Each structure stands twice: as structure tokens, then as C-alpha cells.
Amino acid sequence: MTTEISPARRGTAAQPGPATSSYRGGPDWPSRFRSALKHTALIATAFVMLYPVLWMIAGSLRSQDQIFQAPGLLVTDPQPQNYSDGWGALASPFGHYMLNSAIIALGCILGNLVSCSLAAYAFARMEFLAKKMLFAIMLMTIMLPIHVVIVPQYILFSELDWLNTFLPLVVPKILATDAFFIFLMVQFIRGIPRELDEAARIDGCGHFRIFGQIILPLMVPALATTAIFTFIWTWNDFFSQLIFLTDPDMYTVPVALRSFVDATSESSWGSLFAMSVVSLVPIFLAFLFGQKFLIKGIATTGGK
């Protein structure tokens, strides 16, 4: 036995719904146009910002006469020997200076991770006399230019016979002198629930066990952010390394690159650009592999 559907019900069932009407209306062209325009503007802005780096890469493959005569990025006659010439142009191979920078950067990273994390825990979790005043003084040191303290530091390190060693560049990091990273970690620790500390204290844990077993494992994003920024800032530091390192055998990458430019004779621009490209590789790798931790570390501390 079949059931016949009335014409009225058939008409109702055949009517298109809102989804069908929206589909027949076609794509949202204004929205797509705005999205395409936005992406085009972002790509153009990124190209403008990256143009100096791209020009430096192109200049590292040009001859000495063509570097400043061709402002474009097209390389007609590549000169890859600039890299081999630049690698051995100075008193030591360029890898020697990269090793010096790596040693200093590693020491600064370890110093900042240990000292800044301990200082941040003290400001965030412990109560002591003049805590707020000391925290304010610590924050004020962020605004203190390095030129104000470089002369007293030079006299002090000269009296300690630390000049032409890596100690003036590494030892201050062990003393938690980077207030920015202390503030970054303080903000991160304040976001960790205090109930975890109280539960650990009930189990008989002191401050060192709470810090090492509870707080420190949760601070991985902030620690990674500190390590990445310390590496980049130390690798690119020129002023303090130029002041404390005068022996060519102790030169780091920035100071060694300065040696390619001679005010009294012709400068080796091709070799300079080539070694500048080589020196950018560690920075690029740090950003490539640490981008996730940078975003997470900064995002989790910015809103507290």
C-alpha cells in the first residue's frame, strides 16, 4: 500500500533551503578580494624588510667592482670564491672566530638560565625585606645604557687581569645582570598556581626542591625564550666584545667581520658579505627551531 504525498507537501519539500540559496548566490568576492589584498600587502612588506639581507647574499656572489654598481638582486657572473677567500682572509680561519662566539654564547646562556631563574623564583615566591623596592631597582636597570657602566666594568676587569679573556663577557651573566629575563621569568612563575607549592610544602619540600621539581619543569617556554634571546644578543654583540677583546686570536664573529673593513686601504667587501651570510646561519637556525618556544614563552607571560 503506497501513500500519496499531497501537492502542497511536495511543493514544500521541493523548496530550496537557506544553504542552497547561499550557494546559488556565488562566492563572497568582496571578502576574497580583501583577503588577497591583505596577503599581497604582507608579502610586499616582508620583501621590503628582507631586501637588505637578499642584497647582501647577492653581493656575496659578486666581484669587488660589481657590488655597489648593481643595486638589484640579479647576479650575472657569480663569484663563489668569495666564500673561500673570506674564510681564510684573516689571521685565523673564520671558523675559529665562530667557535669563540659559540663558547661565549654557551657560557652566557648557562649563566642566564641558572641565575635569572633563581632570582625570578625569589621575587615571585619568596618574601624578604625590601622585596618590592629591590624589584623596582632591578627593573630600572633595564633602562640603564651600557655606555654608563662600561668604564667601571673595564677598570674592574683590568684590575682582575681578565682582559683578552672570555670572563668579562660570561661572568656577569652568572650574577643575574639581565633584568629583562628576570622580569620575563617572574611573570611566568606568577602564572603557576600556588597550590602546587603548598602541596609540595606539605610533603616536606623546601624552596630548592619546590623550584627544582615543581617550578623549573613548568618554566620550559620561558627558559627556551631566555636561551634563544641570549644566544642572538650575544652572537650579535659588538661593542662589549670590541672593548674587552683586543687580541686577534680572541676575536668573535662581529669583531672579525669588522676586520674586513680597512679605513687606510681597500676593503674586501665580497669576503665581508660572504662571511656575513655565514654568520647569519646560526641566527637563522635559532629562529627556525625555537620559533615555537619564542611564541609560547612570550604569549604566556605578556598577559600576566
N, C-alpha and C positions, 0 to 999 in steps of 0.2 A: 504494500500500500504506500503510494507516494503522496507526499504533502506538497501542495502547490503554494508557492510564495506569491503573495499579492503584489500587484504592480507598484503599490505605494512603497512596500518594503523593499522591492527590487530597486526602486529609484533611490531609496535612502542608502542602500548598501553600495550603490554604484558611485555615490558622490565622493569626490576626492577629499582626503583629509588635509590637515594643515601641512604635513610633511610633503605631500605630493604637490601642493600649491607652492611651497617654498622651493622645491626642486625645479618646478617649471619656471620659476622666476629667474633662474640662471645664477651664476656665481656672483658673489659680492665684490664687484670690480673696484669700487672705491676703497674697500678695506685692503684688497690685494695691492692696489696702487700705492697706498700709504706704506704698506709693509715693504714693498720693493724700493720705494724712495728712501725709507729709513735705512735699509741694508746697504743701499748704494752710498748714502752719506757716511755710514760707519766704515765701509771699505775704503772710501776716499780719504777719510780722516786717518785711518790706520796706515795707508800708504804714505801720507804726508809725514807721519811720525816716524815711519820706518825708512824713509828715503835717505837720511844721513847714513844709516847702517848699510843699506844697499849700495850707496855710493862708495862707502869705504871698501866693501867687498869688491866692487868693480875696480876701484883704484888699486887694490892689492894685486890685480891681474894686468895692470897697465905698466908701460915703461915710464921712466922718470920724466920724459918730455910730454907725455900724453895725459898725465894725471890731472893737471889743472887746465889743460886745453880742451878737454871733453867733459862738460858738466853732466852729460847723460849717463845712462846705465849700460849702454851697449858697448861691449868690448870687442873691437875688431881684430886686434892682434894680442891674444892672451900671453902673458909673461908669467907662467907658474914658477919660474926660478926665483921670483921674489920671496917665496916662502923658504926655499933652501938657503938663499943668501941671507935673509933676515935671521934664520935660526942660528947661523954661525957668525953673524956680523960683529958681535960684541966679544968681550974678553972670554966669556964662558958661553956654552950653548944656551939657547933661550930656555930649554927645559930646566936648567939649573935655577933660573930665577922663578920659574913656575913652582919648582919644588920649595924654594924659600917661602913664597907666598902661601903655599899649601900648609907648610909647617906652622906658620904664624896663624893662619885661619883656623887650623885644627886646635891650636892652643887657646885661641880666643873663644871658639865655640865651647870647648870643655869648661873653660873658666866661667863663661856667662851662664851655661846651663846649671852648673853647681851653685855658684854664688848667688845669682839672681833668683833662682828658685827657693833657696833657703831664706833670703831676705824677704821675698814675697810671702812666704808662709808665715814669717814672723809678723809682718804687717797685717796679714789677713786673718790670722787665727790667734795670735798671742796678745796678751795685754801687758804693757810695761809703761814705765814712766815716760811722759812726753812723747807718746806714740804719734799723735796727730801732728805735733809740731815737727818731729823728725820726718814724717811722711811728706809734709809740705815742703820742708827744706830739700828733701830728695827730689821732689817734682820740680823745684825751682832750678836745680842743676841742669835740667833738660834745656833751659834757655841760656845756659852759660856757654859762650863760644869757646872753641878750643884754643883760640889765639890768646885768651886770657890766662890759661893755665899752662900753656906750652913752655914758657920761660921758666917758671918754678919747677916744672917737671924736668926740663933739661938740666937745670942746676942740680936737682936731686939725683938724677940718674948718672950725671957726670961724677958726683961725689961717690956714688956707689960703684963707679967704674963699669957701668952697664952699657955705655955707648958702643955702637957697632956689634950689638948682640940683639937677640930677639926678646930679651927680658923686658925692656921698656914698653914693648907693644903687647905683651902677653900678661905680665904680672898684674897690671891694673884691672884686667878683666876678672882675675881671681878675687879681687876685692869688691866686686859688685859695683863698678863705677858707671854702668849703663843703666841710668834710671828709667829709660823708656821700657826696657824689658822687665824691670821690676814692676812697673805700673801695669804692664800687659799681663803678667802672671798674677798680680794681686786681683785684678778684675776677674780673671778666670777662676781663681780659687774662691772668690766670694760667691760665685755661682754654684759651687759644690755644696750640697746640703750639709748643714752642721750635724744632722742626726747621725751621719756616718762617723764623725769624730766622737760623738758622745757614746755610740755603741762600742767603738774601739776602746774608749777610755774606761768603760765598764768592764771590759775584758782585761784591763790592766796595762794597756798600751800607753806609753809616754809620747812626747811630741815627736821624737825621732822615728818611732815605729808608725805613728799616725801619718807622718809625712812620707815615709818610705813605702808603706804598704797600702795606704788609702789614697792620699792626695796625689802622689807622684804618678801612679799608673793612670789616673784620670786627667793628668795635665799633658798628655801626649800632643794634642794640637798646639797648645801654647809653647811647649818645648820645641816642637818642629818649626814653628814660626820664628822663634828666637834663633835657632840654629841656622835657618836659611838666611835671615836678615843679617846675622853676624857674619856669615860667610861672604855675602855680597858686599857688605860695607868694608870688611877687612880686605877683601880681594881688590877692591877699587880704591882703597885708601892711598893717597899720595903724599899728603902734607906731613903727617907724623912720621911716615917711613922715610921720607926725604930728610927729615931733621935728625933722626936717631941713627940712620944707616948711611954712613959715608964711605965705607969700604966697598968697592965694586963687587967683591965676592959675596957680599951680604945683600946685594940689591934684590928687590922684589919686582914683580911684573910692572907696576906703574912707574917705578923709578928707572927700570931698564928701558921701558919704552921712551922715556924722556931722553935717554942717551942717544937715540937715533936722530934727534934734532940738535944740530950744532949751529950756534949763532955766528961762529967765526969761519965756517966753511960750508960746503954744500951738504944739505940734509938728505938722508936716504929715505925719501917718502914712500917709495914702493915697499921697502922692507918694513918700514914703520906700520903701514896699513896692513901688511900681511901678518905681522906679529900681533897687531891689534885684533885682527879677526881670530887668531889662535887664542888670544887671551879671553875672548868672549865666549868660547866654547864651555868652560866650566860654569859661567854665569847662566848660559842658556840651559845647561843640563840641570842646574839647581832649580830654575823656574819650572822646567819640564816635569821633573819628578816630584817637586814639592808644591806644585800649584794647589793640589787638593788640601794639603795641610795648611797652606797660607790662607786660603779662603775660609776653611773651618775655624782656624785659630783666631782670625780677625773677626769673623762673624759672631763667634760665641763670646767675645769679650767686648764688643762695641756697644751692646745694649744694656750692660750692667752698670 
